[in-house]
């Protein structure tokens, strides 16, 4: 079950059905989506993804997925889940551009780390980041993640794997 987490300025809580429009808007924002997944998704695909959060992820308690709110507004998305790409647990996060540049990404990533190390009892947590996403790479390195390897993608791009140990 996805727990509710709180930071100084953020509330991470399970999505509610009424979050669909904000979820789709976040995932359809090209400044956000360029760093999430392999290629841009359609609005219909993002709506289907939102539906699967309820029918699959929450229903089967597969992993934690959060709506990230600030002052009651949905400003981001977060997950922590086991993935084969890193053979361990990976944090995934995204913030709307209006929430960039004021330290919320760092606050969010730290909350995910605390959950991974504390609640889940993990000894290490990973993140995969496009090599061109310097903002996210810098953020993660600032909170103790270290570059461990690169993944050469089929499209010629590079994904950096970063790891933070307890």
C-alpha positions in Angstrom: 0.0 0.0 0.0 1.3 3.4 -1.0 1.8 5.4 2.2 1.4 9.1 2.6 4.7 11.0 3.0 5.3 14.6 4.0 8.3 16.9 3.6 8.6 20.5 4.6 6.7 21.7 1.4 5.4 18.6 -0.3 2.7 16.0 0.3 3.1 12.6 -1.4 -0.1 10.6 -1.4 -1.8 8.0 -3.5 -3.5 9.4 -6.6 -7.3 9.9 -6.4 -9.5 9.4 -9.5 -10.1 13.1 -9.8 -6.3 13.6 -10.4 -6.6 12.3 -13.9 -6.6 15.6 -15.7 -3.6 16.9 -13.8 -1.7 13.7 -14.3 -2.3 13.7 -18.0 -1.3 17.4 -18.2 1.9 16.7 -16.4 2.8 13.7 -18.6 1.8 15.6 -21.7 4.0 18.6 -20.9 6.9 18.2 -23.3 9.4 19.7 -20.9 8.6 16.9 -18.5 7.9 14.0 -20.8 11.2 14.4 -22.7 12.9 12.9 -19.6 10.3 10.2 -18.9 10.4 6.9 -20.9 11.6 6.2 -24.4 9.4 8.4 -26.5 6.5 10.8 -26.2 3.2 9.2 -25.3 -0.2 10.2 -26.6 -2.9 11.6 -24.3 -4.8 8.3 -24.7 -1.7 6.4 -23.5 -1.3 8.6 -20.5 -4.9 8.2 -19.6 -4.5 4.4 -19.9 -1.4 4.7 -17.7 -3.4 6.6 -15.1 -6.0 3.9 -15.1 -3.4 1.2 -14.6 -2.2 3.0 -11.5 -5.5 2.0 -9.9 -6.4 -1.3 -11.7 -2.9 -2.8 -11.5 -0.4 -1.0 -9.3 -2.7 -0.1 -6.4 -5.0 -3.1 -6.8 -2.1 -5.6 -6.7 0.0 -3.5 -4.3 2.9 -3.7 -6.8 4.9 -0.7 -5.7 4.5 2.8 -4.4 3.2 5.6 -6.8 2.5 9.0 -5.5 0.8 12.2 -6.5 3.1 15.0 -5.4 1.3 18.1 -4.1 2.3 21.5 -2.9 -0.3 23.7 -1.3 -3.0 21.3 -2.5 -2.0 21.4 -6.2 -0.6 18.4 -8.1 3.0 19.5 -9.0 4.6 16.1 -9.7 4.7 12.4 -9.8 6.9 9.9 -7.9 7.6 6.2 -7.6 9.9 3.7 -6.1 9.9 0.2 -7.6 12.1 -2.8 -8.3 13.3 -2.8 -11.9 15.4 -5.2 -13.8 17.3 -2.4 -15.6 19.2 -1.8 -12.3 18.6 -5.1 -10.6 17.2 -3.3 -7.6 14.9 -0.5 -6.5 14.7 2.7 -8.6 13.3 6.1 -7.7 11.4 7.9 -10.4 10.2 11.5 -10.1 8.9 14.3 -12.2 7.9 17.9 -11.4 5.9 20.4 -13.4 8.2 23.2 -14.8 6.5 25.7 -12.5 8.0 23.7 -9.5 11.5 23.7 -10.9 14.4 25.6 -9.5 13.3 26.1 -6.0 14.6 22.9 -4.3 11.5 20.8 -4.6 13.2 18.1 -6.7 15.9 17.7 -4.0 13.2 17.5 -1.3 11.2 15.0 -3.3 14.2 12.8 -4.0 15.3 12.8 -0.4 11.7 11.7 0.7 12.0 8.8 -1.8 15.4 7.9 -0.4 14.1 8.0 3.2 11.2 5.8 2.3 13.5 3.3 0.5 16.1 3.1 3.3 13.7 3.5 6.2 10.4 1.9 5.4 11.5 -0.6 2.7 14.8 -1.4 4.5 16.9 -1.1 1.3 20.7 -1.0 1.4 20.9 0.9 -1.9 18.6 2.9 -4.2 19.1 3.6 -7.9 18.1 6.2 -10.4 18.3 6.1 -14.2 18.7 9.4 -15.9 19.2 10.5 -19.5 22.8 11.7 -19.9 21.5 15.0 -21.2 19.4 15.7 -18.1 22.0 17.6 -16.3 19.6 19.1 -13.8 18.5 15.7 -12.5 22.1 14.3 -12.5 23.3 17.3 -10.5 20.5 17.0 -8.0 21.1 13.3 -7.5 24.9 13.7 -7.1 24.3 16.5 -4.6 22.3 14.1 -2.3 25.0 11.4 -2.5 24.2 9.3 -5.6 27.2 8.1 -7.5 27.4 7.3 -11.2 27.8 3.5 -11.5 27.4 2.7 -15.2 25.9 3.7 -18.5 23.2 2.0 -20.6 23.5 2.5 -24.3 20.0 2.8 -25.6 18.8 1.5 -29.0 18.2 5.0 -30.2 21.8 6.0 -29.7 21.2 7.9 -26.4 22.9 7.1 -23.1 21.1 6.5 -19.8 23.2 7.0 -16.6 22.7 4.7 -13.7 23.3 6.3 -10.3 23.3 4.5 -7.0 23.0 5.7 -3.4 24.0 3.4 -0.7 22.8 3.6 2.9 
